[in-house]
Amino acid sequence: MSTGNPSKILLFIFIACSLPALALAAPKWVRTSFTGDTAHSQTVSWNDGPADSTVEYGPDSNYGMTASGTSADAGGAIGVVHEVTLTGLTPDTAYHYRAGGAGDWSADHLLRTAPADVCAPFTFGVAADNRPDFDWLPSGCWKQVYEKVADEGVAFVINSGDLVLDGAEDGQWSDFLDDSEPFMGDVPLIAALGNHDDGPGQGDGANYNKILALPRNQITNTEDYYSFDYGNIHFAALSTETFKDDGSYKYQKQHDWLVDDLSNTDRMWKIVYFHRPIYSVGGHGGNEDGQNPVFIPVFDQFHVDLVLTGHDHLYQHDGPRFNDQDVASTDDGTVYMVSGGGGAAVYPTFKHHYLVISVANNVMHIRAQIAGTSCLTLGSGGSGIMEEFDIVKTLADDPCQGGDDDDNDGFSTPTDCCDSGSEQAPGCSVATAAGIHPGAAEICEDGIDQNCDGHDEACACADADGDGYQSDACGGDDCDDADQAVNPDALETCGDSIDNNCDGQTDENGCENCLDADGDGYYAEGADCPSGTDCDDGNKLVYPGAAEICNQIDDDCDTQTDEDNVCASDCTDADHDGHNAIDADCPAGDDCDDKNEAVHPGANEACNAIDDDCDGQTDEDLGTQSCGIGACATSVDACQGGQEQSCEPLTRPESSETSCADSIDNDCDGYIDGEDSDCVAGDSGCGCRQSSPVGAMPPGGLLLLLALFLFRRRS
């Protein structure tokens, strides 16, 4: 009897044994988000796992209810994406759930629906620009930031973009999901597209759209821009990266969609978020893509309360503004914020951070919080609150008013936790009621909850930051007890706009003598500058906190060179340019082309379509060339596509000066108005001043000739 081919039998056994194992793989990257009515539905997504797209859910971990959805193979490192939308949920209710299907299930997670009562208070977070700084290394910081903001008890997190370094690379999305997985199954991440997130293409074929389940707009039927309601806030997300050139002018279709969207909301608050900022002091600046003239009038028309952006890795708060001008009250304008501290390297003096935004009726409280990360990139460390402020709406008719404003403080129950004086808020009485309401200044440890946040804050008299000085909130002299570097004996740090030594002034005592010659954000060391810390102010790659590399230079100004084993044998400098190749085994590697000695950080950028200075850009900052004069003047980028460009003046528009009073050299001969020979004396046709053309006799010359003629006759 034939036993068959042994190799085929072994292959059959291998496949038969492998298939059950593959089918039993657990779902990964479980996440929840909003695609519809946030009070009655929520969408659960995950990758891989059993072929079934099933979610079990209920009031506890016994579940009891089941919902099914769809799946699609996104390919590559992303794999199969499952989506299930749970509908018919009870508002303001917590549900346990798990995802998967026959064979294996995810761990238990908890989601919570939005309150149906639009006057119910809630809190959400904001964290953006969490992308890694190198395409070969995941962001070690984003996971810490997400954890910190999730621990604040927020209902969800808004992200204004740059989740990854290159959205077309599916492996980077895998890294992002790995870092986000511990939290996004319980705290939804609701994102907008950043300039690093798009691709391949736009719309449903892009990795961003395959992975994230978000509401769809009715114009493109994609998730690139969208809106949703949560409580008493209407949120609208725009895309400054995709679907912006499909109208009669840039952003026209998004403009029209936003006008229609904001026209049809009845929510008290309006928040719009997207990636590229309206205003920014950072490197990208405001209006980078020409978005301001399109969207600012819409924000003004519908009184958008808050605009959230990122892109520049810093923190900035502007406004309120109306018609591009500052106004006195948030009742009359929009507050604009840039928050780009979600984990990527930030600009010097800034730290990784996030926002916590709480809404209670007509008061929106915003806190910018340092995340205190511990990771190997600029922005790590620090603690405390960067800024905290309120946006308060003045309402002629309060839709959330529950009764009379008994204490005449502008707030009524249920928003006011102490209105009549008989409520249960800490310290509430008839005598204290008028000073207790949302947004009121809290006085620590006086037994009264002035701001209605549920408790009386403790005074930080135990020296919260451990710098040896007690908080001024309880009679101490530390003006910021959340920052160890701020106290009465601290050295004033120039240029940070902080009162470091608690003397009531900022950037004083010689700060006017500080210089930053290399533009790296750090002042040169010297006796004339009280906070100079840059040990080489002629090298922009050398400053406190810089990455130490193997080059016999003290790169981080800590008085040591090549420390932390940066010159280990697993670091290579094949082109001998003083910079090690970028490699996972070489922490200090920063050379993006170790085969070209002219390419390394700090190199001069040339017009060659090469990233000479390893900053992720090619042929940048090479300027423009100008040529031509008068109406023929023009300019071109000095470099395009790696080729140096020559400037050609515009074609001469006129053969002669056409006007002698327009301050324009119409015929491009170097002479303007009455200085041009085309404008003869007394020329009324072009209204020029009395002036003579080249080669013509000036009026004074005629008198001289007449005098000479008479003299000759007499002689």
Long-range contacts (C-beta under 8 A, 24 or more apart in sequence): 23-50, 23-51, 23-103, 24-50, 24-103, 24-104, 25-49, 25-50, 25-104, 26-100, 26-104, 26-105, 26-106, 27-82, 27-99, 27-100, 27-104, 27-105, 27-106, 28-106, 28-177, 28-181, 29-177, 29-178, 29-180, 29-181, 29-184, 30-99, 30-106, 30-107, 30-109, 30-181, 30-184, 30-185, 31-177, 31-180, 31-181, 31-184, 31-185, 31-188, 31-189, 32-109, 32-111, 32-184, 32-185, 32-186, 32-188, 33-188, 33-189, 33-190, 33-212, 33-213, 33-214, 34-156, 34-188, 34-190, 34-214, 34-215, 34-228, 34-230, 35-85, 35-213, 35-214, 35-215, 35-216, 36-85, 36-87, 36-215, 36-228, 38-113, 38-114, 38-228, 38-229, 38-230, 39-89, 39-91, 39-92, 39-113, 39-114, 39-115, 39-116, 40-87, 40-88, 40-89, 40-90, 40-91, 40-113, 41-85, 41-86, 41-87, 41-88, 41-89, 41-113, 42-85, 42-86, 42-89, 42-111, 42-113, 42-188, 43-83, 43-84, 43-85, 43-86, 43-213, 44-69, 44-83, 44-84, 44-85, 44-86, 44-97, 44-99, 44-111, 45-81, 45-82, 45-83, 45-84, 45-211, 45-212, 45-213, 46-81, 46-82, 46-99, 46-100, 46-106, 47-78, 47-79, 47-80, 47-81, 47-82, 47-177, 48-79, 48-80, 49-80, 49-82, 49-99, 49-100, 49-101, 49-103, 49-104, 49-106, 50-100, 50-101, 50-102, 50-103, 50-104, 51-101, 52-100, 52-101, 52-102, 52-103, 53-82, 53-83, 53-84, 53-101, 54-84, 54-99, 54-100, 54-101, 54-102, 55-84, 55-86, 55-97, 55-98, 55-99, 56-97, 56-98, 56-105, 57-86, 57-95, 57-96, 57-97, 57-98, 57-111, 58-95, 58-96, 58-97, 59-93, 59-94, 59-95, 59-96, 60-96, 61-96, 61-108, 63-96, 63-97, 63-98, 72-210, 74-170, 74-207, 74-210, 74-211, 75-170, 76-170, 76-171, 77-170, 77-171, 77-173, 77-174, 78-170, 78-173, 78-174, 78-207, 78-210, 78-211, 81-210, 81-211, 83-213, 89-113, 91-115, 91-116, 91-117, 92-116, 92-117, 92-120, 106-185, 107-185, 109-185, 109-186, 110-186, 111-186, 111-188, 112-155, 114-155, 114-230, 114-231, 115-231, 118-231, 118-232, 118-267, 118-268, 118-399, 118-400, 119-232, 119-361, 119-399, 119-400, 119-414, 119-415, 120-231, 121-231, 121-358, 121-359, 121-360, 121-361, 121-415, 122-155, 122-230, 122-231, 122-358, 122-359, 123-152, 123-153, 123-154, 123-155, 123-356, 123-357, 123-358, 123-359, 124-154, 124-155, 124-156, 124-157, 124-158, 124-230, 124-357, 125-149, 125-150, 125-152, 125-154, 125-156, 125-157, 125-158, 125-187, 125-354, 125-355, 125-356, 125-357, 126-157, 126-158, 126-159, 126-160, 126-273, 126-308, 126-339, 126-354, 126-355, 126-357, 127-157, 127-158, 127-159, 127-339, 127-341, 127-342, 127-354, 127-355, 128-158, 128-159, 128-160, 128-161, 128-162, 128-194, 128-275, 128-310, 128-339, 128-340, 128-342, 129-160, 129-161, 129-162, 129-194, 129-310, 129-311, 129-313, 129-340, 129-341, 129-342, 129-343, 129-344, 130-159, 130-162, 130-163, 130-176, 130-342, 130-343, 130-344, 131-162, 131-163, 131-164, 131-165, 131-194, 131-196, 131-343, 131-344, 132-164, 132-165, 132-172, 132-175, 132-343, 132-344, 133-165, 133-344, 133-345, 133-377, 134-165, 134-582, 135-165, 135-166, 135-169, 135-172, 136-582, 136-583, 136-584, 137-584, 138-175, 138-176, 138-178, 138-179, 139-175, 139-176, 139-179, 139-343, 139-344, 140-343, 140-375, 140-376, 140-377, 141-342, 141-343, 141-344, 141-352, 141-373, 141-375, 141-377, 141-379, 141-380, 142-176, 142-179, 142-180, 142-342, 142-343, 143-179, 143-180, 143-182, 143-343, 144-343, 144-352, 144-371, 144-373, 144-374, 144-375, 145-341, 145-342, 145-343, 145-352, 145-354, 145-371, 145-373, 146-179, 146-180, 146-182, 146-183, 146-184, 146-187, 146-189, 147-182, 147-183, 148-354, 148-369, 148-371, 148-372, 149-187, 149-354, 149-356, 149-371, 150-183, 150-186, 150-187, 152-356, 152-369, 154-187, 154-356, 155-187, 155-188, 155-230, 156-187, 156-188, 156-189, 156-190, 156-230, 157-187, 157-188, 157-189, 157-190, 158-190, 158-191, 158-192, 158-235, 158-273, 158-308, 159-189, 159-190, 159-191, 159-192, 159-342, 160-191, 160-192, 160-194, 160-273, 160-274, 160-275, 160-308, 160-309, 160-310, 160-311, 160-339, 161-191, 161-192, 161-193, 161-194, 161-195, 161-196, 161-197, 161-241, 161-274, 161-275, 161-310, 161-311, 162-194, 162-195, 162-196, 162-197, 162-275, 162-310, 162-311, 162-340, 162-342, 162-344, 163-191, 163-194, 163-196, 163-197, 163-208, 164-196, 164-197, 165-196, 166-196, 166-199, 167-196, 167-197, 167-198, 167-199, 167-206, 167-207, 167-208, 168-198, 168-199, 168-200, 168-207, 169-207, 170-207, 173-207, 173-211, 177-211, 190-214, 190-228, 190-235, 190-237, 191-237, 192-225, 192-237, 192-238, 192-239, 192-273, 192-274, 192-275, 193-224, 193-239, 193-240, 193-241, 193-242, 193-275, 194-241, 194-275, 194-310, 194-311, 195-240, 195-241, 195-275, 195-276, 195-311, 197-241, 198-241, 198-242, 202-241, 202-242, 202-243, 203-242, 203-243, 206-242, 217-257, 218-257, 219-243, 219-253, 219-254, 219-256, 219-257, 220-246, 220-253, 225-254, 225-257, 227-261, 227-265, 229-265, 229-267, 231-359, 232-267, 232-268, 232-269, 232-359, 232-361, 232-400, 233-267, 233-268, 233-269, 233-270, 233-271, 233-359, 234-262, 234-265, 234-267, 234-269, 234-270, 234-271, 235-271, 235-272, 235-273, 236-261, 236-262, 236-270, 236-271, 236-272, 236-273, 237-272, 237-273, 237-274, 238-272, 238-273, 238-274, 238-295, 239-274, 239-275, 240-274, 240-275, 240-276, 240-289, 240-291, 241-275, 244-289, 249-294, 250-289, 250-290, 250-294, 251-290, 251-291, 251-294, 251-295, 252-294, 254-294, 255-294, 255-295, 255-298, 258-295, 258-298, 259-298, 259-301, 259-302, 262-298, 262-301, 262-302, 262-304, 263-302, 268-361, 268-362, 268-393, 268-399, 268-400, 269-305, 269-306, 269-359, 269-364, 269-393, 270-302, 270-303, 270-304, 270-305, 270-306, 271-304, 271-305, 271-306, 271-307, 271-308, 272-299, 272-304, 272-306, 272-307, 272-308, 273-307, 273-308, 273-309, 274-309, 275-309, 275-310, 275-311, 276-309, 276-311, 277-309, 277-310, 277-311, 277-312, 277-316, 277-336, 277-338, 278-307, 278-309, 278-336, 279-316, 279-318, 279-321, 279-336, 279-338, 280-309, 280-311, 280-312, 280-314, 280-316, 280-338, 281-312, 281-314, 281-316, 282-311, 282-312, 282-313, 282-314, 282-316, 282-338, 282-340, 282-347, 283-312, 283-347, 284-311, 284-312, 285-312, 292-324, 296-323, 296-324, 299-334, 300-333, 300-334, 303-334, 304-334, 305-330, 305-334, 305-335, 305-364, 305-391, 305-393, 306-334, 306-335, 306-336, 306-337, 306-364, 306-366, 306-391, 307-334, 307-335, 307-336, 307-337, 308-337, 308-339, 308-355, 309-336, 309-337, 309-338, 309-339, 310-338, 310-339, 310-340, 310-342, 311-338, 311-340, 312-338, 312-340, 312-347, 313-340, 313-341, 313-344, 313-345, 313-346, 313-347, 313-350, 313-379, 314-338, 314-340, 314-341, 314-346, 314-347, 314-350, 315-339, 315-340, 315-341, 315-350, 315-353, 315-368, 315-386, 315-387, 317-368, 317-387, 317-389, 329-394, 330-391, 330-392, 330-393, 331-393, 331-394, 335-391, 337-366, 339-368, 341-371, 341-379, 343-373, 343-375, 343-377, 343-379, 344-377, 344-379, 345-377, 345-378, 345-379, 346-378, 346-379, 347-378, 347-521, 348-378, 348-520, 348-521, 348-522, 348-543, 348-545, 349-495, 349-496, 349-521, 350-379, 351-379, 351-380, 351-381, 351-382, 351-386, 352-379, 352-380, 352-382, 353-386, 360-415, 360-438, 360-452, 361-398, 361-400, 361-411, 361-415, 361-438, 362-392, 362-393, 362-394, 362-395, 362-398, 362-400, 362-415, 363-390, 363-391, 363-392, 363-393, 363-415, 363-438, 363-439, 364-390, 364-391, 364-392, 365-389, 365-390, 365-438, 365-439, 366-390, 366-391, 376-547, 376-587, 378-545, 382-483, 383-465, 383-482, 383-483, 383-484, 384-465, 384-480, 384-482, 384-483, 385-482, 390-439, 392-439, 406-433, 407-433, 407-434, 407-436, 408-434, 409-433, 409-434, 409-435, 409-436, 409-437, 410-437, 411-437, 411-438, 415-452, 416-452, 417-449, 417-452, 418-449, 418-452, 425-449, 425-452, 426-455, 426-456, 427-456, 444-473, 444-474, 445-474, 472-502, 477-502, 478-502, 491-530, 491-531, 492-530, 492-531, 493-531, 494-523, 494-529, 494-530, 494-531, 494-532, 495-523, 495-531, 533-557, 539-602, 540-602, 541-601, 541-602, 547-587, 547-588, 547-590, 548-588, 549-579, 549-580, 549-588, 549-589, 549-590, 550-580, 550-588, 551-578, 551-579, 564-588, 575-599, 590-614, 607-638, 607-639, 607-642, 607-643, 607-644, 608-642, 609-641, 609-642, 610-642, 618-642, 628-668, 629-665, 629-668, 629-670, 630-664, 630-665, 630-666, 630-667, 630-668, 630-669, 630-670, 630-672, 631-664, 631-665, 631-666, 631-667, 631-668, 632-668, 657-686, 658-686, 659-686, 659-687, 660-686, 660-687, 660-688, 660-689, 661-686, 661-687, 661-688
